[in-house]
């Protein structure tokens, strides 16, 4: 289907479900900055391939909001699609919020997939809807109904990062987390940001390009950890290792039912800017929500001696690769045609010769 046909099909679904405006961001279920192919719904619906942008579809108009990094690219990629480009931050450009207010009819319905918006973002939509006495519908991923060849969720195996690289055991990190939980009166801590889960459990993966993380949710209690992750990613060796710190594994999608069934006397520590809107609303109203920044954010920002040593090693290795690259460039530019892309490929190959190289950090 062309972009125009995709927009037309989505509007049909919107009318069938009585949705007046539907919003599609550039996010996964964890509010990650970079996402895997499965989550590129905004890209699928617009043809715009930048990493940041939000699509808003009304029955009479569709608009894409993105920032100054992508104005030129977005203009080219949106050409002929019927989607208007709104250059965020430019003088006189209507904000996404005001666009929704202007196009949402009284008593209408604002729709979005609640799993790809944070609880904080969902609350902002609630405030917009209140101004129009409108309803919120967040339970359906409408793009999934028309995306016939949608990529599957990644199933890449995870691996354990030993203390010679982390400088701190999983057990020690969990102890520190539980101390913070005690200070704020929490009995459970919900962790949804992929970088924080990877840091806490000393695990790494490759579900997102250039980022060593894996799709998962974690619920931490005072004596156990419930990790929600597709079982195909977890080896027997990792199961044995994590059983020593009482980690129990559950299917990735079971987090929603698990949250719904939590005891009403629990107090849960969570970050509304990172927990998705759907998951946030799965918890019983009788559960006490303690909303603040996750402790892991500050913990992982302070590097220990082992991490500092390894960072320095990484810089030395990269310097070796760069030195070899400069030598190749000076001795080869008159012998063969060199473009920016071929030079980039050469530099990546030289980095790949270094021990423990995994991938570039950016494309």
TAZITA-V495973 format. One record per residue. N is the residue number from 0. RES is the residue in one small letter. PSI is psi in whole degrees, -180 to 180 (NA if undefined). Layout:
BEGIN
n=<N,N>
res=<RES,RES>
psi=<PSI,PSI>
END
This chain:
BEGIN
n=<0,1,2,3,4,5,6,7,8,9,10,11,12,13,14,15,16,17,18,19,20,21,22,23,24,25,26,27,28,29,30,31,32,33,34,35,36,37,38,39,40,41,42,43,44,45,46,47,48,49,50,51,52,53,54,55,56,57,58,59,60,61,62,63,64,65,66,67,68,69,70,71,72,73,74,75,76,77,78,79,80,81,82,83,84,85,86,87,88,89,90,91,92,93,94,95,96,97,98,99,100,101,102,103,104,105,106,107,108,109,110,111,112,113,114,115,116,117,118,119,120,121,122,123,124,125,126,127,128,129,130,131,132,133,134,135,136,137,138,139,140,141,142,143,144,145,146,147,148,149,150,151,152,153,154,155,156,157,158,159,160,161,162,163,164,165,166,167,168,169,170,171,172,173,174,175,176,177,178,179,180,181,182,183,184,185,186,187,188,189,190,191,192,193,194,195,196,197,198,199,200,201,202,203,204,205,206,207,208,209,210,211,212,213,214,215,216,217,218,219,220,221,222,223,224,225,226,227,228,229,230,231,232,233,234,235,236,237,238,239,240,241,242,243,244,245,246,247,248,249,250,251,252,253,254,255,256,257,258,259,260,261,262,263,264,265,266,267,268,269,270,271,272,273,274,275,276,277,278,279,280,281,282,283,284,285,286,287,288,289,290,291,292,293,294,295,296,297,298,299,300,301,302,303,304,305,306,307,308,309,310,311,312,313,314,315,316,317,318,319,320,321,322,323,324,325,326,327,328,329,330,331,332,333,334,335,336,337,338,339,340,341,342,343,344,345,346,347,348,349,350,351,352,353,354,355,356,357,358,359,360,361,362>
res=<x,x,x,x,x,x,x,x,x,x,x,x,x,x,x,x,x,x,x,x,x,x,x,x,x,x,x,x,x,x,x,x,x,x,x,x,x,x,x,x,x,x,x,x,x,x,x,x,x,x,x,x,x,x,x,x,x,x,x,x,x,x,x,x,x,x,x,x,x,x,x,x,x,x,x,x,x,x,x,x,x,x,x,x,x,x,x,x,x,x,x,x,x,x,x,x,x,x,x,x,x,x,x,x,x,x,x,x,x,x,x,x,x,x,x,x,x,x,x,x,x,x,x,x,x,x,x,x,x,x,x,x,x,x,x,x,x,x,x,x,x,x,x,x,x,x,x,x,x,x,x,x,x,x,x,x,x,x,x,x,x,x,x,x,x,x,x,x,x,x,x,x,x,x,x,x,x,x,x,x,x,x,x,x,x,x,x,x,x,x,x,x,x,x,x,x,x,x,x,x,x,x,x,x,x,x,x,x,x,x,x,x,x,x,x,x,x,x,x,x,x,x,x,x,x,x,x,x,x,x,x,x,x,x,x,x,x,x,x,x,x,x,x,x,x,x,x,x,x,x,x,x,x,x,x,x,x,x,x,x,x,x,x,x,x,x,x,x,x,x,x,x,x,x,x,x,x,x,x,x,x,x,x,x,x,x,x,x,x,x,x,x,x,x,x,x,x,x,x,x,x,x,x,x,x,x,x,x,x,x,x,x,x,x,x,x,x,x,x,x,x,x,x,x,x,x,x,x,x,x,x,x,x,x,x,x,x,x,x,x,x,x,x,x,x,x,x,x,x,x,x,x,x,x,x,x,x,x,x,x,x,x,x>
psi=<146,170,-42,-40,-36,-44,-42,-44,-38,-39,-34,-45,-39,-45,-39,-31,10,44,127,-35,137,134,133,114,-174,75,162,-164,4,9,40,150,-39,142,160,171,-34,-33,6,54,-40,-41,-43,-38,-16,-28,-5,123,5,161,-15,135,153,132,133,125,119,175,-27,-11,152,139,149,128,126,171,179,-17,-24,10,-49,-46,-46,-39,-42,-45,-22,-7,125,1,-18,2,126,141,128,115,97,133,-14,145,136,-3,125,140,160,-43,-46,-32,-46,-45,-42,-30,-11,117,159,136,20,-165,128,125,150,161,111,-14,-21,12,145,164,-37,-44,-40,-38,-36,-40,-37,-42,-36,-46,-37,-33,-25,12,39,172,158,131,112,12,1,139,93,-32,-36,-27,-17,-9,87,-36,36,134,152,163,141,144,32,140,148,164,158,138,116,165,-20,-16,-35,-31,1,138,160,-41,-44,-42,-41,-37,-44,-40,-45,-30,-41,-37,-43,-41,-37,3,22,142,-18,144,123,123,122,-20,130,-37,-37,-38,-43,-43,-47,-43,1,43,153,159,-166,40,-20,131,136,6,120,60,175,147,123,163,152,132,119,125,-176,-14,6,169,130,115,123,108,146,131,-25,-20,-14,119,163,-36,-44,-37,-42,-44,-45,-17,-23,-22,22,48,127,136,140,155,145,-48,-9,-6,-35,-45,-39,-43,-40,-32,4,146,143,-13,6,152,119,127,125,161,109,-15,-10,-29,133,156,-42,-47,-40,-38,4,-23,140,147,-15,-9,135,124,123,104,111,170,138,137,-31,-26,-47,-38,-49,-13,-17,111,137,175,-39,-43,-43,-43,-43,-33,-43,-41,-42,-40,-38,-45,-41,-34,-39,-45,-41,-39,-44,-38,-46,-38,-45,-42,-45,-30,-6,-15,-25,-10,-25,150,133,126,171,-39,-43,-34,-41,-42,-39,-44,-40,-39,-39,-37,-37,-19,-15,143,138,11,133,-56,167,163,-16,159,NA>
END
